[in-house]
Amino acid sequence: MGLKNGMQLWVAIIMSALIFGVAHGDPASFPVLFCIGVALALLRLWTGSYWPGFFLHFLNNGLSAVLIILALHGLNG
């Protein structure tokens, strides 16, 4: 929300998504992370709360971790 106060809304969303993508430090995943960053920024604006984005990010990371663990153990079907 701090970015929103200093620039146009669409620029703040793009900047926030760029920061989100870069902060993860995985260039190969950057396009997907950028899209997730945009979605989380929009969710924050639409709901007025950080909590929905927090829980969405938590679920995404949790699901990814479970799928990786299953794949490592050969349980992915």
C-alpha positions as CSV (number, residue, x, y, z in Angstrom):
1,M,0.0,0.0,0.0
2,G,3.0,2.3,0.5
3,L,3.7,2.1,-3.2
4,K,0.2,3.1,-4.0
5,N,0.6,6.4,-2.1
6,G,3.6,7.5,-4.2
7,M,2.6,6.5,-7.7
8,Q,-0.3,5.6,-10.0
9,L,-2.2,2.5,-8.9
10,W,-1.3,0.4,-11.9
11,V,2.4,1.3,-11.6
12,A,2.3,0.3,-7.9
13,I,0.8,-3.0,-8.8
14,I,3.4,-3.7,-11.4
15,M,6.2,-2.6,-9.0
16,S,4.9,-4.7,-6.2
17,A,4.6,-7.8,-8.5
18,L,8.2,-7.2,-9.8
19,I,9.5,-7.0,-6.2
20,F,7.5,-10.2,-5.3
21,G,9.0,-12.0,-8.3
22,V,12.6,-10.9,-7.7
23,A,12.4,-11.5,-4.0
24,H,11.9,-15.2,-4.6
25,G,15.3,-15.4,-6.4
26,D,14.3,-17.9,-9.0
27,P,14.7,-16.4,-12.6
28,A,13.1,-19.4,-14.2
29,S,9.9,-19.0,-12.1
30,F,9.8,-15.2,-12.5
31,P,6.9,-15.0,-15.0
32,V,4.7,-17.2,-12.8
33,L,5.8,-15.3,-9.6
34,F,5.1,-12.0,-11.3
35,C,1.5,-13.1,-12.1
36,I,1.0,-14.3,-8.6
37,G,2.3,-10.9,-7.4
38,V,-0.2,-9.1,-9.5
39,A,-3.0,-11.4,-8.2
40,L,-2.0,-10.8,-4.6
41,A,-1.8,-7.1,-5.1
42,L,-5.3,-7.0,-6.6
43,L,-6.6,-9.3,-3.9
44,R,-5.3,-6.8,-1.3
45,L,-7.0,-3.9,-3.1
46,W,-10.3,-5.7,-3.5
47,T,-10.5,-7.0,0.1
48,G,-8.8,-4.2,1.9
49,S,-6.9,-6.8,4.0
50,Y,-3.6,-8.6,3.8
51,W,-5.1,-11.8,5.2
52,P,-6.6,-13.3,2.0
53,G,-3.3,-12.9,0.2
54,F,-1.4,-14.3,3.2
55,F,-3.6,-17.4,3.2
56,L,-3.5,-17.8,-0.6
57,H,0.3,-17.6,-0.5
58,F,0.4,-20.0,2.4
59,L,-1.8,-22.5,0.5
60,N,0.2,-22.2,-2.7
61,N,3.5,-22.8,-0.9
62,G,2.0,-25.7,1.2
63,L,0.5,-27.4,-1.9
64,S,3.8,-27.0,-3.7
65,A,5.7,-28.5,-0.8
66,V,3.4,-31.5,-0.5
67,L,3.6,-32.1,-4.3
68,I,7.4,-32.0,-4.2
69,I,7.5,-34.4,-1.2
70,L,5.2,-36.8,-3.0
71,A,7.2,-36.6,-6.2
72,L,10.4,-37.3,-4.3
73,H,8.9,-40.3,-2.7
74,G,7.4,-41.6,-6.0
75,L,3.8,-41.1,-4.8
76,N,2.6,-38.7,-7.5
77,G,0.6,-41.2,-9.4
